[in-house]
């Protein structure tokens, strides 16, 4: 065995270990998520009531729009760090870390000021409809508190992207688990003494902010090069991160804005607070269940990116196949179980107010969830293979079609029709096209230079 082969085997082993460790620690994180979603949130529903929890869901949907945008520099940063680490370039690592931090801080403050202006000038009923008339005194304080917390999350989530670039997703999982457990405890215990919507916002998202802050401090201690320094900020690096961030936000984050925020807004405006509460439950189920796929996809795509930098495409192909196989098997089993057992489990879990959830609605959601998981895997592999720019036109068209179809179907067929139509569009759109792009990169011969896919400066999609 040559020295080159030995080094390749060492790097492959390290990537495999990082994925295994991330999966193991993910179970701790998922246990915390389950504790929060299955115990604390139903308790909050019972204490607050379905309508009050519907208002909390509205707050979450509104403020999560800001949170969705926070990972915009993630892929470019992770690819750049992977290349800098492979070349032992400490100067490049320091510049990338500092440029990303100050860029995200500036974007967060700008977005916060814009949203604050909206909250101060636009009436609540104009934003959410007449169903929220008389609820302004409850909704507005929760929105202000949530806005401050989400700005902090916006900045602190950058730590998780840096961890991915160092193949340390396991650390993100451990701190995420701590945040979920703390949030569950705060909601489960405190809701009896402070049965207010603003308190639930603080308990859930404030706990996450504290955990992310601890993760950030631990990162800076372990990797001093990642500590932000004004002297290390580079405008050209920030510009590349921002440009790729816009592409990433378009292709990966726009679907969340459309399918969670926009569709949730449509349900609340056209179907009422009762249905928006159920839609909020579906969103929680999506996030909770997708987490069991993310526990493999999150460490896989940075490892695939590094494998391509080191020209180890055979390892990247195996990793991609494992992810597709596991993710789709999980999604199909979940959808089937939900249709069979949902009408029995929902009233026991959420209370008698949810006894009327039909199998038709659950089947429509199941179809959407399968398509949602497939899209997540496709996006994960497109990011890992450095093909984000190719996603942009596909995702723009797909999201526009989903938005139009949601508006039409919620008016004429209700929430079930909206969910089913969204699922079909996702399967026939990116679900059919994107796997071809992934195969095209991973099928290249091992001796072809990786620089065709990832530029030397770490910029994603330099094809």
Helices and strands as residue ranges (DSSP letters): H 3-34, I 35-40, H 41-48, H 50-68, G 69-71, H 74-86, H 90-121, H 124-128, G 130-132, H 136-156, H 158-165, H 169-190, H 197-201, I 202-206, H 207-222, G 224-226, G 230-232, H 235-248, I 249-253, H 254-256, I 257-262, H 263-270, H 273-309, H 313-350, G 352-354, H 359-384, H 388-412, H 414-428, H 430-442, G 450-452
